Amino acid sequence: MKNRILILDDEEDFLEIVRVRLENNGYVVETCNDLHKALDIVGDFMPELCIIDIVWRTMGYGEYGNTIASMIRSTFPKIKILLMSSVSYSEKNEYSDDFIVKPYDSNVLLQKIEELIDE
């Protein structure tokens, strides 16, 4: 069974680039750019890992990624969460299993994904 990954980000181009990269590496990928639909998609898709952007420009630059990460963690505690952000003060927190800074090296992203899924 291929591992399932859900990517939550408000940037359509970013979602497409990461989706293609991960699919080319054997992952089954869903994307979502609407936090209002995120929990439903998580429940339907049941990914092993969610990659979540912390800061959503489309929602006034709020750190809504932390909010949805908290909701996913409390509803689906077995799903791994990788937070990402271009905001330098962001870091791994109680809602996440790891953190990566944007822009990122795609090999580093793949390594983090493998480590989280293999835990």
N, C-alpha and C positions, 0 to 999 in steps of 0.2 A: 504494500500500500504506500502510495506516495504521500509525503507530508504536505499538509495544507497550511497555507500562510495567508492571512488577511492583512492588507496594507491600508491604513487609514491616514489620509493626507488631503489637504484642500487644493493641492496643485496637480491638475490633470496630467500635465506633461511628466511630472515626477512619477506619478502612479504608473503611467504607461512604461516608462523606462525601466523601473524596478520590476514591474510585472514580467516584462519580456526577459530581463536578465535572470530572474528566479525560475521562470518556466524553462528557459534554456538549460538550467541546472537541475531540472527534474522535479521541481516543486509544482504543486497545484495552487494557483494563486487567485484570490478574489481581491478586488479593490473597492474602496468606498471613500467618497469625498463629502459625505453628508453624515455628520455625527448623530443626527436625529434617527437615522436608520441603522446605525452601527450595531447596537445590541441585537436587533432582529437578525442582521446578517451573521453576527457571531453565533447566535443560537441555531440558525439554519445551516451554516457552513461548518461549524465546529472545528475551527483551525487548531493546530498544535501551537501556533505562534501568531501573535498580532504585532505588527510593526506600526507604531503610532507616532505621528508628528505631534509635538507638544503645542506649538504655537500655530493657531489658525487665523491667517490674515482675513479670510472671508467672514470671520466672526469677530472682527474688531481687534485682532492681535491678542486675544485672550489665550491663556494656557489651558484650553479646553481638552487637549490631549491627556492631561493629568486627570481630568474629571472622568473621561470615558475609560481610561486605564483603571481607575478606582472602581468604576461600575463593573467592568469586565472581571477584575480580580475578585470582587465580592460575589458575583453571579456565577462565574466559571473559574474557580480557583486553580484548576489544573492547566489552564492555558498560559503559556509563557508570553511575556510582554517585553518587547524591545522598544524603548522610547528613542526618538530622534528629534534633533532640533539644531537650527543654526544659531540659536541663542546660546552664547558661551557660558552663561551661568547655570544652564540646565544640566542635570546629571541624573544618574540612577536614583530612584526614590522607593518608598515603601510599596508603590503600586507596580513596580517594574522589576524585571530580572536583569536587565542590562540597559546600556545607553550608548548611542553613537552620535557623533557630531556631524551635521551636514555642512558643507558637502563632505562626502565620505568616499573612501576608497572601496570600490565594489568587492575587492578580495577580502577586505576587513569585514564588510557586511556579511558576505557568505560565511566567513569563519565564525562570526558571532552567531549567525543562524544555526550553523551546524552544532556549535557548542550548546546552545539553548535547547535544541531539539533532542540532542543526545543525552541531556541530563536525566 
